[in-house]
Every structure is written in C-alpha cells, then in structure tokens.
C-alpha cells in the first residue's frame, strides 16, 4: 500500500494497511463524504460516534494522500486566520468561542488516539513559539493577549530558558503552549479510517468523482465505475479539489509547502534539541520542526503559489535549517517532499452549507489538524442532531479566490511578508 503514496518519511513508516476498495457499484447511503483527508475522516467518525451509521467516504487516491498525510504533524489550537484577526473581525466573545472549538478539538484528538489506540507516534509535549526577533515585548504582548482574549495560558520562556531546550543562538526566548502535541499525520489518518471501517462506515479509495448532482432532494455522486445516492452530501476535498463543485472549489487556492526529514542523528540529536516539543518561530514566513522518535529532525517551511516543485528544494530547506543549526548545513537528508494546502482568501476555515443537506469543510490553510476536527464535529452534529453551530462560520462564507489573479496576489503577499520579516530582522 505504501507505494501508492508520494515518497516521504510518512510514506516510508506506515503502520496501517486499509481494507478499502474502489467504488464499483451503485450505492445508497444517508451521508456521502467526498475527500479522504482529515476533514472528511473526522466528519465520518463524528457521524458514527453520534449514532449515524449509514456513511460512505469517497477518495480519488488513498486515505491521507494529500495534505493530511504530508504535513508537519503539529496539533494545536487556532486557525490560519490569527487570533488577533479573529477578534478584529467578530469581536471578543465570538472570537474566544471559535478559538475554544479548536482547543476542544485538540482534547478530542488526544482522547480518540487513546480510546481507539491509534498508532501515530504521538508526542504530547507541547509546542514552542520561538522568537526570531530580539524583542521581548512581542512575547509579553502575545502571552497577555492569549490569556485575556482566548483564555489560554502560554508560558514565557526567557532567552536562557529557551537556549536550554533549543541549542541555537538564533532565538530570543519564546512561549510554550502546553495543550499541544505532534504526531505522524499519515498514520493518524489511516488509524482513523480503520476505526471508521470497524464502526460500519464505508470507504472507497481510488474513486475519482466525475460529477455531482447536489441540487435535487436525492443527491448523486458519480464516479467512473459507480455512483452514490445520498440524502446528505459533504464536500471536504482540500487543496486537491480541482474544479469539483464550483461554488466550493472557486473559493480556495492550492498553496504548496515543503518538508524534509534528516537522517537519524542518534545521540547527536541532543546537541540541537533537548526538548520533545515541536517548534515554530515568530516570523510570518516561519519555519517549523520537531524531533522524531527515531532521532531525526523533521523540518518544514516556505510556501509557494506554484504547483511546480522547486528543482533545488533540498538545497533551499537545507539553507533554512542551517540558519538555526549551522552544524547541520551538510546533514544527510533522507526524505524531502511537498504538498498543497487549501487557502481561503480570508484565511478562515470554511464550514457551512451551499444547499439544503449539502455541506462543506475546506480551506484550513496549513493550520488544519484541529480545525478539520472542528469541521467534522460541527458538520456531523448538524446532520445527526440538527445542531446549528456551523452558523458561527457564516461571517466568512465562500468568497471567490480570484483565479490566476488570486494566485499571483497570494505569492506577492508572501514575498512582501518575507521582506517585512527581513527588515525587522535587520533591526535586531
């Protein structure tokens, strides 16, 4: 099964092999979910846990084939849209409520991993936000804001405390988020799919959707070799949605990000990291990394609006890691890969419905492990219980992504923020 996934560290270290087949018949279910990433999987599991048993999930490749099986593996609160922007757009009360959904999701993920014994190398040791800039006020202000507005307590790490955990001269203190963890994202996806199958849900892999009739009372999803009729339809196809269901697909931009894993460092890992926490930094164009259980460092960063993988990708990421750990400038890289995230123009997770009983959960923008779980819970509660929590996401909707102009704008915005990071760094 592993050979069906793009080459990556995750692909090389799978714990699961699913018993899932292509759709080859005409099937009828209450709820059909399109997309085998986290949003689709969490919706399916949420429905089954709520007693809604007639569920089919359909995926054009394999479960977790896209961003859900290629990401950095960070599990923490928040959305791609920052907490300050949330407050500015919807006010203190609603912003805190929306943020709380993601911290509750972290707890739910933790509980599911334990309850279902999902083998995904979970490391429940928090996340460190390391300060790239020599400005302690940035940390004080963020710590105070998160406590007062979001109700979460991030511990301040002064430069000396941080240097005991991350052996680098690059940083100037940081904040520690305790209710956070990291894991093997592909094994988490596959482990969740295994739970769905055991609970009676159906999963169809290698079943590309050709068309959708979502406007009639009886929805129909057509693939090359079979179709599904359903009462409820959920579209959760992420950055690989292409032109499927235009009202949804026209609202997102596929944005690439890049990840690598070093060779095993053995005892030398402690020369760089004396913490099991995952790490990301305070730049807009930040790097993120974490120690793996086999003594590698998994490192990620950069984004691009181009779908073409840079020919010198390993060289670019190696330059990035050397800025933090110069001694690793020549470290052997065993794996390097990329993947597409689904970004919305407003950067907020897109959760709602486009027609009666037609739901969408998409646009998580590189901060998706907890928010996709939020989407799964909100949509499954709406379907199974008539819950209206999805209306909390109505202020953002599905704005047009701007087509090729949106792609250009996204890339220019990233370069602009990179420049601002550089200018701020020069003041250090």
N, C-alpha and C positions, 0 to 999 in steps of 0.2 A: 504493500500500500504506500510506503514512504516514497517510492519512486514517482508517484503521481503528484507530489508536491514540488514547488520550486525549491531548489537547493538552498538550505540554510542550516544553522545549528539546530533549530527546532525540528526540521525535517529529518535530521540525522539521529535524533534522540527521542523518537516516538515511543510511547508506552501502550498505545491502543491501536487496534485494527477493527474497524466497524463492520458489522454485517448489514450493509446498506446497498441497495441495488438501484439501477436506473428505473425511471418510471416507464413501464411498457404496456400499461393498461389504461382504461378509463375508470377513474376512482372518484368516489363521492365522500366528502368529509364535511364536518361542520366548519372547520377552520383550516385554510391553507396559508402557509407562510413561505414567502419567496426570499431565499437568502440563508445560507448556512454559516454565517458569521455569528458574532455574539448577539446582535440584536434579534436575529431570528431564533437562535437557540434559546435565549432567555425568555422570549415570548412563548415558545413551545413548552418549555419547562414550567413557566409560570402558569400556563393554562392547565397543564396536567396536575400540578400541585393544588390547583383550585377546583379540581374535580371535573374539568372539561376534557373529556377523553378522546374525542374524535378530532385528531390533529394530524396534519401531514406537512412536513417541511421539505422544500424542494431546492436543490442547489445545482448550479450549472457545472461546477467542478467537484471538489471534495469539501467536506466539512472543514471550516477554518482555513480554506485555501487562500483567502485574501488577507486583508489587514489583521483580522482576528488571529491568524496563525503566524504572523510575521512581526508583530510589534515588540516594543521594548519590555513588555511584561510588568509595567507599573500598575498598581491598583491603589488609587487614592481618590479623594473627593474632588469635586469641581467639574466644570465643563471647559471646553475650549474657549468659550467666552469667559473672561476673567471675572472674579467675584466683584471687583470694583465696578466693572461694566454692568454686571447684573443689577447692582444697587442703583446705578445711574439710570438704568432703563425701566426698572419696575418697582423701585423703592425698597426700603429696608426689610419690611415684613415679607413680601413675596420673594425677594432675593434669598433671604435666610431659609425660607420654606423650600425653595428649589434646590439650594445647596444641601439642605438636610436630606433630601431624597438621595443624593449621591453618597453621603456618609452612611446612610442606612443601607445603601446598596453594597458598600464595602463590607458591612457586617453580614449582609445576606450572602455575599460571595464566600466569605470566611466560613459561615455556617454550612453552606452547601458543600464546600470542599471537605469539611469534616464529616458531615452527615452521610454523604454519598461516597466517601473515601476516594475522591478524585486524585489520581497520582499525577501531580503537576508541579512538583518541586517547589512548593510554596515556602517562602521565607517571610515570616510575619515579624519583621524587624524595623518597620517604618521606612520613611523616605526623608532624605536630607535635601533641602534647598540651599545650595552653596552659593555664597555671594561672590560674584566675579569682580565686583567693583569695591574700591576702598571707601566705603560709605556705610557706616553702621546705622545711620538714620533710616536707610532703606529697610533694614531688618526690623528695627524698632517699630516703624510705622506699619509694616505688614503684619507683624505679630499682634499689635494693638487692634488693627482693623479686623483681622480674622477672629479675634476673641470677641470684640464688641459687636460686629455686624453678622458674623456667621456662627458664632457660638462654639468655635473650636479653639483648642489650645495648642499652639505650636511652641516648642521650647527653643529659647535663644541659645545658640552656641557661639561663644566668643571665638576670635581667631585661634587662640591657643587650644581651646577645646576641640575645635574642628580639625586642627592640624594633628591631633592625637588619633583621629578617625580616618582622615584622608591625608596621606603623606605627600602633600603638594604645596608649593609656595604660591600657587595660582589664586587661592581663595582668601577671603577676608571675613571669616565667620559664616554663620548660616542659621537656618531654622530647621527644627526637626519635627516632622509630622508623625506622631505615634500611631494613629489609626490608619496605617497604610502598610502595604506589603508588596512583594513581587513574586512572579511565578513563571512557569513555562506556558506561554499562552496557547500554543497549539495543543498540548496535552490537556489543558483546561477545556478547550473547545471540544475535543474528541471525548474527553471524560464526561462532559455534559451531554453530548449526543448519545453516549452509551446509556446514561440514565434515562434519557427520553425514550429510547427504544425499550428499555426494561419496563418503563411505565405504560407502554402500549402505544406510544406515538409512532408515526411512520416517517421515515427519512428516505428521500430519493436523491441520490447523487448522480453526477454526470447527466443531468436533465435540464438542458438549457431551455428557458421559456421563450417561445416564439411569439405568442400574443396573449393578451389578457382582455377578457370582456368583464369589466367591473361595474358597468352602469345598470345592469339588469338585477333583478332580485336574486337570481341564481348566478353567481359569478362562475366564470370558467377560465382556467389557466391551461393553455395549450403548449405542449412540447412536441418534439419531432416524433416521438413514439407513443405518446399517451397524453391524457388530459385529466384535469381535476376539476370537479364541480364542487362548489362550496357556498356556504351562507356568508362566512366571514373571510376576508382576504387581508393579509398583512404583507406589506412590501418593505423588505429590510435588506436590500441588495448592496448597500455601501458604495465604495469607490469603483466597483466593477459593474454598476448598474447599466452602463451604456445608455441606450435610448429607451429602455424598458419603462413603460408608464410615464409618459411625458410630463404630466403635472408634477411628478416627484423627481424624475431624472434631470429635468431642466433647472432644478433648484440647487444642485450640488456641483462642485468642481473636484475632479480627482487630482489630488496633490500627492506627489511622491515624497517618501522619506527613506533614509538609508541606515542600515545596521550592519555591524560586523561582530565577530567573536574571535578573540585571540586564541592562540594555542594554550593548553593548560600551563599555568605558571607554577604549580606546586607550592612549595613553601615561599617562593618569591612573591606570591600574591600579597603577603603581609608587609612587603616593602612599599606597597602602594595603598592598600586598603586594610585598615584594622577595624572594619565595621562590616556587618552583613546588610546594612541598609542600602537601598537604591539611592542614586544621586542625580540631581539635575541642577542647572545653575540659573542665575538671575537675569541672564540676557534674554531678549526677545527671541533671538536665534540661538537657543540654548542647545548644549549637548546633554545627553542623558546616558547613564551607565550603571552597571550593577555587577557584583561578583556572582559567579555561577558556582553551583555546588561542586563542580569538577575543577575548580581553581582557575577558570578562565575569567576574563573580563568581557562582558557584552557591552558594546559601545554603539550609540546611535546619535544621529543629529542631521542637520541640514534638511531643507525641503526644496522642492522644485515643482513648478507647474508643467514641466516637460515630462512626457511619458517615456523618453529615451533614457536608459540607464547610462550615466557617465562612464566613458571608457576607462577613466582613471579613478574610479570610485574608491578602490582600496587605498590609493595614494592620498586622496582627499581625507578620508577618515583617519588614516594613519597620522596625517599632519595635525588633525584635531586632537587626537589622544596625546600627541607629543607636547601640545601646549600645556597640558595638565601634568603629564608624567613624561618628562623628556627622555628618561631612561628606556621608555617603551617605543621610541621612534623606529627601531628596527625589529620590534617583536614580530614573530610569525603570526600571520592572520590565517586562521583555518577556514573561516566562513565569512562571506560578505554578500548582502542581498538588499533588495528594495521592495517596496510595496506602495499601494495607493490608498490614501485616506480620503474620505468623503468630507469635504468642507462646504459649509453653507456660507452665503455671503455675509450673514450677520454673525457667524461663528457659534451660534447656539444650536444645541441638539434640536432636531426637527421631529416632533412627535405629535400625531394627531390623525385626522381622517379627511379624505378628499371626497368621499361619498358615503352614504349610509353603509355601515359594516365594511368599509374599505379603509384600512389603517396604514400608516407609515411610521417607521422608526429609522432615521437615517441622518447623516450629516454630523457625525460625532467628532470629526476634526482632530484626530490624533490624541484625544483625551477620552478614550471611549470605553474602557473596561467597566467602570462604574456607571457612566451614563447609559450604556447599552442595557445594563441590568435594570436601570430605572425605566427605560423604554419597555423592556419586557414585562415589568411589573405593572406599569401604567396601562399598557395595551391589553394585557391578559385580564386585568381587573375590569377594564371597560367591557370586554367581551363576555367574561364569565359572570360578572356581578353588576354590570351596568354602572360601574364607578365612573365618575366624571373628572378624575384627577388630571386626565390628559389636557383638560382645558387650561391648565396652568402654563402650557407651552403655546397657547394661541397667539400671544403678542408677536411671535416671530414668523410663523407661517412658512410658506414655501416661495420666497421671492426668486425671481429669475436670476440665474447665475452669471448672466452677461455673455454667454457663449465664448467665442475666442477672445473677446474683449475682457471678459472676466478672468480668463487665464492670464492674459497679459497684465491685468491690474494686480492679480494675486502675486505674480512674480516680481513686479515692480515694488509692491508693498514690502515683500520680504527683503529685497535688496535695500530699500530705504531704511527698514528697521535694523538690518545688519550694519549699515553706515552709522546709524544713531548709536548702536552698541559700541562701534569702533571709536566714535568721537568721545563717548562717555569714558571709554577705557583710557583714552589719551590723557584725561584729566586726573587719573589715579596718581 
